[in-house]
């Protein structure tokens, strides 16, 4: 733009500033040119152009006419109308407002402000210690590694010094932005200080921490970066070779550590139940033959490194059979009608079940649990109480004696065996009299076999070696006197042995009976009949005496071919079997008397019900008793009917199977006698006779 010159005391001329300076920004060290061109200026006035520098607040001062006397400042001398101002190696102090003037002609250019920028002279990052963490954090500048301690507060500081304008500092850890606290100092040039605090985790190990400085004087941000080396004291876990161990077994404990720097084996120590295990170091611990008192004790591993010491523990679980650990006093005393609570404590893993019994009756349970409560005491409650603990691993027994103030209570058994008589008792207050008397001796003085003083029976039990017999135990205190008769017998087999023997014999008999039953079942499954000589007996005797029978068919006769004689229903033994070759049969006789030979002489009437049962045995005439020793019924297994049946015979005889198996032509089952009779009819083995099987007696 042309600015016309103002003519002072002269004629008007066309002098103008045709190129004016503009606001400019420069970085320290650069060269800045502030343009100024004047047109129409006479050559004689070339030295009338000069530059002003300053500010409205502080005022302006002239730089003078060229050549300028200020280092780094140069003003062109008007060649080609150019009066520009050149500033080399711009510095912060060069920042000002500049103006080009044609002084003689009173011409002034517009004002142009020179802004000088300065990048940060240095951007640095370093840790700040609070004095409580020892040597940490620590920066290895050469390696660019920052060592910090896990979970401890770490403070990092980033400083951007002497910049214009102030440098902006940004924080990040592996790309994740972090907040920092900034402070800026300086009037013209600024120093920015930013601090970031954080707690490093193990996962932060090997991550990058970055401080980035941004400034207008920088083409690219300034980055300062370090790698995190997260130091940690040992992280420990303890593992056992078995979650649950039975008493007496071995257990191996393993200590697993994770630490930076690593833990060395010699820095691993072990304790069990809080007690140091001597000569045990390293990552494993061998526990041999663990005991029940080690149950739930802590197995602890303690390890250390340069950062610190840490520990971890796990409980040892030992399974073991119940054990009595404590009982409320072995002897407790109460008044009558008071409430009593008896206590038994057992240790065991798994926890045992506790049951209560009286010592004299350990078959009847009277309570369960750690406590047995009796609400209103009587003297009958006095005595020894047994508490039993049981689990899958075993049993344990303990006892508590309850004394009730009153007359003594004698707890001994009334029947004892052996050479020693025991008189046990409970007395509260203490007994003043204990006597043993022999009941068999009538003289009272001679009957007294023992009379003791309180010193003799402080244990509430008196034991004496005595002969077999009946004795009276007498115990008295200041509240009364009681007695009990005790029979002392020879030592016999223990009850358990007797019971065991009886049970064993019963089992053997049961097995034998079962075997016999199976044997019978395995036979031909024929019909069991009772056979006897019931008819035609007179024809086989010399007298030919007649006989009576209950059958309607008087001529009923057959031969029954049979395999076995089962048993004598009258429990009389059969000792002789006589052979009859003519009929290929065998007749049963008894050595007890001529039971088969004399039966026909009795003439007794026999009633047969026709179903294999005998009802005629008891219908004999009385006179037959002299001729026959007894009535006998024989039950026989009828297997087959012999084909060679003598139909004319009037006498039934028991016939055993012949040697020729071809004679066996039929098998009869005992379930249905009627059907067997039908089979006999069908085979026409009995001619003109009613085919009905009968049982008879008087054999």
Beta strands, then each sheet from edge to edge (+ up, - down):
strand 1: 16-19
strand 2: 24-27
strand 3: 32-34
strand 4: 37-39
strand 5: 49-55
strand 6: 59-62
strand 7: 73-75
strand 8: 85-87
strand 9: 96-102
strand 10: 107-108
strand 11: 112-117
strand 12: 122-128
strand 13: 138-140
strand 14: 145-149
strand 15: 153-163
strand 16: 168-173
strand 17: 176-178
strand 18: 181-185
strand 19: 190-199
strand 20: 208-214
strand 21: 222-240
strand 22: 245-246
strand 23: 251-260
strand 24: 268-272
strand 25: 275-281
strand 26: 284-287
strand 27: 298-304
strand 28: 309-315
strand 29: 318-327
strand 30: 331-334
strand 31: 340-349
strand 32: 353-358
strand 33: 367-368
strand 34: 371-374
strand 35: 383-391
strand 36: 394-404
strand 37: 406-410
strand 38: 415-417
strand 39: 420-428
strand 40: 433-438
strand 41: 448-452
strand 42: 461-465
strand 43: 469-477
strand 44: 480-489
strand 45: 527-531
strand 46: 559-568
strand 47: 576-580
strand 48: 585-589
strand 49: 634-641
strand 50: 653-656
sheet 1: 1+ 4-
sheet 2: 2+ 11+ 9- 5+ 6-
sheet 3: 2+ 11+ 9- 10+
sheet 4: 3+ 8- 7+
sheet 5: 12+ 15- 19+ 18-
sheet 6: 13+ 14- 21- 20+ 16- 17+
sheet 7: 13+ 14- 21- 23+ 26-
sheet 8: 22+ 29+ 31- 34+
sheet 9: 25+ 24- 27+ 28-
sheet 10: 30+ 36+ 35- 32+ 33-
sheet 11: 37+ 39- 42+
sheet 12: 38+ 44+ 43- 40+ 41-
sheet 13: 45+ 49- 46+ 50+
sheet 14: 47+ 48-
end
